[in-house]
Every structure is written in structure tokens, then in C-alpha cells.
């Protein structure tokens, strides 16, 4: 039995002493499944009921009772993993979590649950909680994978499951720090477990398995461990606000630093995967860094915030439109900046205060869209028209 993890530093150096465990997948030999998966005797799921008109939220027990029937275990087969001590061929299987989103049988999970470093699972089995210790296993069809946002879509045949219990999807743009949340999943193979906590922070930069930045990540102290990957982070109204994706840990276990892909990002990926089997992203072609007011003052830059353009890719839309990159490096407050370039302060009249806000805004656009980029250049504001293209596959 073995655990596979993907370790990298948090974007922006937010956690210097901790490693980010991106691949929260419990990986084991196929023959160990029955030993690893421990039935937790969950309660029989019931139909979903909203909070009362008084505004009081649901308790963790109510959320689990109402929604656990829509949370599934995802078992992904990755073919041969070599031989055992007796020379017998072994198969590798990854265990993660997912959740039903509609009555047609579509299921959301993380890309890394069904894709390991570009290797797609050869087969997917979806395990439903039918109440008590009863489960139902059905084959799943892999609809598509978006490694850039760490989102994947699986589909099952509803007729093979019986009653499907889709989870209501919320709006991650309205998530507030301090609000209560729960996570339901299969941590370390302990199936259909629930943990509770709060939203610790919003606007975190997450790194996808492909190295792309996932903006607006949600941080929570609800316990998340390997096997929780792809499971729902649910608010007190019983709506999914994120997909549990990674932890920051000094030892590889839960340290109260869990992160979720915002559900709005996941929905965007899901809609494209269902329609086309792939996800395309708009690309401007700039490397940017957040310019805070403190750093701006130290650099003598008049604008008090925005996305500092450090580099512009040759031949990119930004280059063709005349966006200027930096020319020299300086160190401010122990951090290195490439200065002398434009500072992006608005796009389509939407204020841009950080690099993540620019990434998030471009994530709402499609290749072929033309945007108005407002930049500060040598203390003067000017508008530049940039026509976005599809992000190259090697980025």
C-alpha cells in the first residue's frame, strides 16, 4: 500500500515552512480495496430541505443526512503497477471523492483523481452510499478532464443507481470568511466521512497539477486528508461552494489548512467538458505580479495597486497590442520585482488590484474576445485593446 503526493510551494510564498499536497488521492493495490475501505455505517440519506425562514443554517448532522447520498467514492484504475513479491501482476487504483450534480448522472470530482501526470484512468468505478453499510457500485464514464482547474466530470447511468440525490450548487463569489462549512468524503479510505469547520480565508492562489494558477481558492480548517480529493465543501445552507483539492502540511497530514477549488470555476469547466469534452482558456500573454500600495510607494510608482507586468510573451496578444513588460529587477521587502513595465489597473472598466484578480477576470472570457486593458505607464493612464486567443497547450 502506498500514498502518492505532489508537492510544491504555495503561490506567492504564503506558507514558507509547509508543503502543498496537491494530489489528495489514496493509492493502493487493487487487492487491498476491501482492507482499506472501512464502512462507517452512515445514516440513510433523506431529501434535501432548505434552512428555515429565520435564516438559521443547517447543522452538520442535517447536511450529512440530507446530502451524503449524493456524495460518491471514485475508484480509478491506472493499469499495471508492476509485480508483487511473488511475481504476480498488480494493478494500481486511486481512491477519491465526487458528488452528483444533476439527475442525468453527471458527477464532479478533481482531475487528479482520474488523471495522474497525464495518464488517464483506464476505468472508473463510482460507489454510492445507499444508507447504513449498503453501497452500490456502478461503472462511470469519464466525460472530460480539465487539469488547469483540477476539475473532471464523470457520468453514470441513472438507471443503474436508482434514486440520484444531486447536491445544490452555490455561488463561491459570495463566500465569507468565518462562515461554517463541512466536507464530506473518503479520507484515507474511511468512506463517507464528514468534518466541519469554517472558511478560514478566500482569494487563495492554488496550483493545479499542470502548474496553472487557480484563483479565488477557498481555505478551510475543516479536516481534509488524502482521499477527500474531489469531495464537496458545503456551506450552512446546504450548497456546494467548492471542491476539496489540496492541503498545506508540514508532515503530509491534516494541519487545518485545506483548500478548495471555487465552485464557480468548477461549473465553468464542467459546462465546457459536457459540451465539448475539453476546456479552453483565453490568453493574453503577460507575466504579472501583484503591486501593493506599499510596494508601489517603495518603487516610486504613482498607481497604488494593480497587476505589474513583468514580462510579455513574444507574439502574444499583449505583445501585438503594445503592452510593455519590465526591464530591470529590484528587491523590495525581501521580494524580487521586475519593474519598468505597465501596471494593469482595469480590464473592461473592472478594477484590477492584484495579479489573481486579472487571472480570475480573464477566466470569464473566451478566446476571440476583445478586452480594454487600462494600464498605468510612466504615471499616465491609457487604454489598450487586446484580442485574446486560446491559451497554448504547453502553458
N, C-alpha and C positions, 0 to 999 in steps of 0.2 A: 504494500500500500504506500502511496506517495502523494505528496502535495506539490503542485506546480504553481509558481507565482511569477509575476512580472513586476520588477522593482524599478522605480525611477524617482527622481526628486520632484517635489511639488513645484508647479509652475510659480515663478516669482519668488522662490525660496521661502515660502510661508512656513515650512516646517523643516528646519535645518537638520535636526537630530533624528528625524523619523524617516522611514522608507515608506513609499506609497505602494501598497499591494493592489495592483490593478486587476489581476486575474483571480477573482474570488471563486475559483472552481475547485471543488473537491474531486481529485482524480484518483481512480483506484482500478485495480484489475477487475475484469468483468465477473470473475468468480467470487469476488468479495462483496457483491452488492447486498446479499441477504445479511451479511455480518455487519455491514456499515449502516444500512438504513434501519433506524430504530423507530418502530411505531410509537407515537406519543399519545394515542387514543384521543384525538381531537373531538370537539363537540360536533354534533350534527349541524351543518350549515342551514341557516334559515334565510328567508327572503330579506332583501335589504330594506331598512327603514331609516328615514332621514331624522336628523335631530329635531327636537320639539321646537315649536314656535317661540319658545322662551330664549332660544339662542344657545342653550346648553349643548355641549358636544357629546358625542358618544364615548362611552368608556372603552378601554381596550378589550374588555370581555365582550361588549356588544359588537365592536368592529370585527373581532375574530368570529363570533357566532354568525354574523351577517355575511362576511366576505371570504372566509377561509376556503369555502367551496370553490371559489374562483381562482385560488392560488394553486399552482401546479409544481410538481417536481419535473425537471427536464433532464433526461439521461441522454447524453450524446456519445455515440460510438465513433472512435477515431482509428479503427482498424488495428493492425498488429502492433504490439508494443514489445516485440522480442519473444524470448522464451524464458520459462521459469527454471528452477534448479534441476528439474527432471527432463529438461529439453523439450517441454511441451509448449506449443504456441500459446501466447497470451494476447488478449485484446484489452485495449485501454478505453475506459469510459469516464466521461466527465459528468459531474452532478452539479446542477444549478437550479434556479428557480425561474418561474414565469407566472404570468397571470392572464386570464381571459379578458378580452376587451369587447367582444360582441357575441351575439347568438349564432353567427356564422362559423364560429370556431377559431377565430384569429387570436393569437397569443403573443404578447410582448415578452421579450427577455433581453439579456445582454448579448452582443455579438460574440464576446469571448467565451460564452457558454457553448456555442456551436461552431466556433472558428478559432483554431489555435495557430497563430503565426501564419495565417493564410491557408491552413489546411481545414477545409470544411468537414464537418461531421459526415460520415458515410450513412448514418442513420440516426433518427431521433425518436425517443420514446417519451410520452407525456403521461405522468402519473397524477390522477385526480383523487382528492380526498372525498370519499363518499360518506363520511361520518364514522365515528368510533375508530376501529382499526381497519375498516374496509377501504380499499383503494381500487381504482380501475386504471389499467394501463392500456393505452392506445398508441398506434404509430402517429408520428407527427410529420407533416411535410414542411420542409424548410422553404419558406416563401422568398426570403431575401435577407441579406446581411449588410449593415452599414457600420464598418469598423471605425469610420471617422467620428461617429457619435456613440459608438458602442451599443448599437441597437440592432436587434434581429426580430424577425416575425416568423412565427410557426403557425401552421393551420392543422386542425384536426377535424375529422368527420363528426359533426354533432350527433349523428345517429348512432355512433359507437360509444358515445359518452353518456347519453341520457340528458338530464336537465343541466344546461350550462348556466353558470352564475357569473355573468360579466361584472367586472369591477367598474364603478363610475370613475371617470377621469376628471381631474380638477384642472385648475389653472395655476401653473407654477409661478407666474408673474406676480401673483398676489400673496405668495408665501411670506410670512412674517417671522422674524427671529423670536424665539421663545414659545412659539405655539406647539402644542403637544402633537406627537406623531407616533405611529407604530410601524414596525417592519415585520412582515410575515415571510417566512422562507424555510430553507432546509440547511441551517448552519451545521457544517461538519457531518452532514448526513442525518442529523436529527430532524426528521421530516415534520413539516407544517408547524413550526415553532413561531411564537410571537414574542417580540421585545418592544419595549416602549421607551420613549424619551421626549426630547424636544428638538426643534430646529435650532441648531447652535449658531449657524451663520448662513447667509445667502451670498450669491455672487462669487462663489469659489471657481477658480480655474482648474478643471480636471483634464488629465491627459488620457486620451483614448489609446487603445492598443496600437494604433497606427502612428501615434505621436502627435495627432492633431489636438488642438485645444478645444475642450467642450466648455463653453461659457455658462455662467449662471448656475453652476453646480450648487447643490444643497448639502450643507453639512449638518450631521445629526449625532447626538450621543446615544441614540438607540443602538443597542449591541448588534453589530454586524460582523459576521465571520465568513470564512470560506464556505461556499455553498449557498450563501444568501444572494449571490450574483443573479441579477435579473428579476428579483422579487420586488414587490411594491412597497414604497414608503407612503403611508396613508395618513391623512390629516384627521382631525377630530370630527369632521363632518362625514367621514367615511369615503373620501375621494382620494384617488391616487395622485400624488404631486411629484413623484419621482420614481426612478428605477435604481435600486441599490446597486452600486457599481464597484466601489473601492474603499479601502481603509488606509489610514496613515498609522503606522505602527513601528515601534522600536524593536519588537520581537516577533512580528508576524501574526499576532493575535489582536483581539479587540481591545483598543485603548480608549474607547469613547470618541474616536474620530472616524466617523463613517461619512461617505459621500454618495450622492445620488444624482443621476442624470435627470435634469428637469423634464417633467412630463411633456411640456410644450415642445421641447426639442425632439423627444421620442415620437410624439404624434406626427410631427413633420416628416420624420424618417419613415414612420410606418405607412403614411399615406402614399409616399413615393414607392416604397417597396411593394405595396399591394398593387399599385397601378403599373409599375414598370419593372419590378424586381431589382431595382438599384436606386441609389440616391445620388443626385448631382448637387454640387455646391457652386455658388457664384464666387468668383475670384477676382480680386483687384490687383494683387501682386506687390503688396508692401509688407515690410517687416516693421512692426511698431512696438513701442514701449510706452507704458503709462507715464505721463508727465504730470506730477502732482504740483500743487501750488508751491510747496516748499522747495522742490527741485527746480521749478521754474524760476523762483526768486534767486536761488543759488547760481543758476546759469545765466541770469540776467535776461531771461525770456519774458516778454511782456504778458503773453497769454498765461492764464492761471490754471490751466488744466487742458487735457486732451490726449490724443494718441500721437506721440512723437514718431515721425517716420525716420527710422534708422536706415533702411535700405529699400530700394526699388528694383524688382526683378527685370532684367533686360527683356524687352519685347512684350512686357505685360501691359494690361490696360492702363495701369497707373503711369508707366513709362511713356506710353503713347500720348497720354493726356497731359504730360508735363509735370507730374508730381515729383518733388525733389526729395532725395534721401540725404542722410547725414554725410559729413565729410571728415569729422575728427572725433576721437574718443576722449572723454573726460570721466573722472570719478567723482561722484557726489554722494556723501553719506555712505561711503563704502560700496556703492553700486556704480557699475560702469554704464555710461550712456554714449551713444553716437549722436552727436549734435551737428547743427548746421543745416538740417533739413526742415521740411514743412512740419507744422503741428496741425493735425486734423481736429477741428473743433465741432464740426457739424457734418451730417450727411442727410440730404433731403430735409434740411432745417431741423433735424433731430439732434439735440446736443450730444456730443461725444466727450466724455470726461476721462475715460480710461481705454486702454487697448482692448479689454474684454468687451466693452460696450460697442466698439467698432466691429469686433468679430461677431457679436450677437446680432447686430443690425444687418450685417452682410448675410448672416444666416437666414434672414427673412426674404432675401432677394433670389432671383433666378438668373441663370446665365442669359445674357442678352439684354438685361435691364440696364438702363442708363440712370446714374445717380449724380446728384450735385454734391460735390465734396467741397466743403468750406475749410480753407487752410489759413493758418497764420504764417506768413513768410516775411521775415525781417520786420516784424511789427505791423505789417499790413495784412488785412483780411482780403481774400479773394476766393471766388467760386470757380471750380474746375469740373467740367463734365466728364465723367468716366463711364464707359460702357463695359460692363462686367462680362466675363467669359466663364466657361466651365473650368473648375479647378483641375489642373493637370493631375493625372493619375499617380505621378511619382511624388506628389506633395501630401 
